[in-house]
Each structure stands twice: as structure tokens, then as C-alpha cells.
Amino acid sequence: MYWDNALHHMMDVHAAIAWSRERLKPGGFLVMNDYVGPSRFQYDENTLTMCNTILADFNMPPACRPDAKVVEKSDPTEAADSGRIKDALFRYFPDALWIPTGGILYFIGFCFKEVDWTPDALMKMIELDARLNAAGNYVYAFAVAKRT
């Protein structure tokens, strides 16, 4: 079973992952590549401060926390329950492989902004995002889980 940027659209990720596990035969795999950040993009102050400190160095407009009700009205499924994906995955697949893939800067910082980037500035931003990811600051992840 493959979830590619779709699991974060599920209204109840525990139910979606339980459903997935039920449909796998023993030895079958669930593979996920998805946004796993806070539901409805409700980033905490520390995350926003970290992003905005870096964005300011690039003379970029600050990242912000969107109004959750506006996000929901725009798309009722957008990041509906994304903040619980990791917990749900490990509840139903305790031995899952979880690989954070970044996104603090390239998603939160770039999201919905029209900015002309130089290749050097873009590469520096990607490098900084990779460092943040390595330190445990991410909003995207890849996972592989096997049904026993």
C-alpha cells in the first residue's frame, strides 16, 4: 500500500492507517511519503521563530501560521489530522522505519510566496533545510512498515 502526499488529507489518520493495515497480507508493506507537520499548519512559536530568523537573512517575508478555520474552509481535508500521522503509524506498525525528509524552510518558508531566487540562494536554503532536518526539525517524512 502506498500513501503519497494523501495521508495528510485523511480526516482521521488512525482510522486510515488501521484500514491500511487490515488490507495488507502478512508480509505486506505500507509505504508513506507525506506532510507530517502540525494539523491545519498550526506551527508552534519556536518553529516560526526559527524559520523567520533564517528567512530574514535572505530578506524574505516572514512565515506565518495560517488561520485554521480559513485552511479548513479552503480545503476541508488539508492537513486535517496530519499532526497525528507518526503516532498512528507506530501504533499500528511498531517496527516501522521513519525517515524525516525536511520541509521546515522549503515548505513553511516558501509556501504561497512568489520570490525570485538566485540559484546560489536557493542552494543555501536547501542546505539549511537539510541541517534543520538532521536536527529533528521537519514537516515531511518517508516511512516503510511491514505487516507481521
C-alpha positions as CSV (number, residue, x, y, z in Angstrom):
1,M,0.0,0.0,0.0
2,Y,1.4,3.4,-0.9
3,W,0.4,6.8,0.6
4,D,2.0,9.6,-1.4
5,N,1.0,13.0,-0.1
6,A,-2.5,11.7,0.6
7,L,-2.5,10.5,4.2
8,H,-2.4,14.1,5.4
9,H,-5.8,14.6,3.7
10,M,-7.5,11.9,5.8
11,M,-9.8,13.2,8.5
12,D,-8.7,10.5,10.9
13,V,-5.2,9.2,10.3
14,H,-5.6,6.5,12.9
15,A,-8.6,5.1,11.1
16,A,-6.8,5.4,7.7
17,I,-3.7,3.5,8.9
18,A,-5.7,0.9,10.7
19,W,-7.7,0.4,7.4
20,S,-4.4,0.1,5.5
21,R,-3.0,-2.5,8.0
22,E,-6.2,-4.6,7.8
23,R,-5.9,-4.8,4.0
24,L,-2.3,-5.9,4.0
25,K,-1.5,-9.5,3.9
26,P,1.1,-10.7,6.4
27,G,4.5,-9.6,5.0
28,G,2.9,-6.8,3.0
29,F,4.3,-3.3,3.1
30,L,2.9,0.2,3.8
31,V,5.0,2.9,2.2
32,M,4.3,6.6,3.0
33,N,5.7,9.9,1.7
34,D,3.8,12.8,3.2
35,Y,3.4,16.0,5.0
36,V,3.5,15.1,8.7
37,G,3.6,18.6,10.3
38,P,1.0,20.1,12.5
39,S,-2.6,19.7,11.6
40,R,-4.0,22.7,9.6
41,F,-0.4,24.1,9.6
42,Q,-0.6,25.3,13.2
43,Y,3.1,25.7,13.7
44,D,4.4,26.5,17.2
45,E,6.1,29.7,18.0
46,N,9.6,28.1,18.2
47,T,9.2,26.7,14.6
48,L,8.1,30.1,13.2
49,T,10.8,31.9,15.0
50,M,13.5,29.5,13.7
51,C,12.1,29.9,10.2
52,N,11.8,33.6,10.3
53,T,15.3,34.1,11.7
54,I,16.7,32.3,8.6
55,L,14.2,33.9,6.2
56,A,15.2,37.3,7.4
57,D,18.8,36.6,6.5
58,F,17.6,36.2,2.9
59,N,15.4,39.3,3.0
60,M,12.3,37.1,2.7
61,P,8.9,37.9,4.1
62,P,8.2,36.1,7.3
63,A,6.4,32.8,7.5
64,C,3.2,32.8,9.5
65,R,0.6,30.4,11.0
66,P,-2.5,30.4,8.8
67,D,-5.9,30.7,10.4
68,A,-7.0,27.0,10.9
69,K,-10.6,27.9,10.0
70,V,-9.5,29.5,6.7
71,V,-7.4,26.4,5.9
72,E,-10.4,24.2,6.6
73,K,-12.8,26.3,4.6
74,S,-10.5,26.4,1.7
75,D,-10.0,22.6,1.7
76,P,-11.7,20.6,4.5
77,T,-9.2,17.8,4.1
78,E,-6.0,19.9,4.0
79,A,-3.7,18.7,6.8
80,A,-6.9,17.7,8.7
81,D,-5.1,15.3,11.1
82,S,-1.5,15.4,9.9
83,G,-0.1,16.1,13.3
84,R,-1.1,12.5,14.4
85,I,0.4,10.6,11.4
86,K,3.6,9.5,13.2
87,D,1.8,8.3,16.3
88,A,-0.8,6.5,14.3
89,L,1.8,4.8,12.1
90,F,3.8,3.5,15.2
91,R,0.6,2.4,16.9
92,Y,-0.3,0.0,14.1
93,F,3.3,-0.7,12.9
94,P,5.6,-0.5,15.9
95,D,8.7,-1.6,13.9
96,A,8.2,1.0,11.1
97,L,11.1,2.8,9.5
98,W,10.6,6.6,9.8
99,I,12.8,8.9,7.8
100,P,12.4,12.6,8.2
101,T,12.8,14.4,4.9
102,G,12.7,18.1,5.8
103,G,10.5,20.9,4.8
104,I,10.8,23.4,7.6
105,L,12.2,26.0,5.2
106,Y,11.2,24.8,1.8
107,F,7.5,24.3,2.8
108,I,6.8,26.7,5.6
109,G,9.2,29.4,4.4
110,F,8.4,29.2,0.6
111,C,4.8,28.2,0.8
112,F,2.5,30.6,-1.0
113,K,5.2,33.2,-1.7
114,E,6.3,34.5,-5.0
115,V,10.1,35.2,-4.7
116,D,12.7,35.4,-7.4
117,W,15.6,33.1,-6.2
118,T,19.1,33.0,-7.4
119,P,20.5,29.5,-7.8
120,D,23.1,30.2,-5.0
121,A,20.5,31.5,-2.5
122,L,18.2,28.5,-3.3
123,M,21.0,26.0,-2.8
124,K,21.9,27.7,0.5
125,M,18.3,27.5,1.7
126,I,18.1,23.8,0.7
127,E,21.3,23.2,2.7
128,L,19.9,25.0,5.7
129,D,16.7,22.9,5.5
130,A,18.8,19.7,5.4
131,R,20.7,20.9,8.6
132,L,17.4,21.6,10.3
133,N,16.0,18.2,9.3
134,A,19.2,16.5,10.7
135,A,18.5,18.3,14.0
136,G,14.9,16.9,14.1
137,N,13.1,19.9,12.6
138,Y,10.9,18.7,9.8
139,V,7.4,18.6,8.4
140,Y,7.8,15.8,5.8
141,A,8.7,12.2,6.2
142,F,9.0,8.9,4.4
143,A,8.1,5.6,6.1
144,V,8.1,1.9,5.4
145,A,6.2,-0.5,7.5
146,K,5.7,-4.3,7.2
147,R,2.7,-6.1,8.5
148,T,3.8,-9.0,10.6
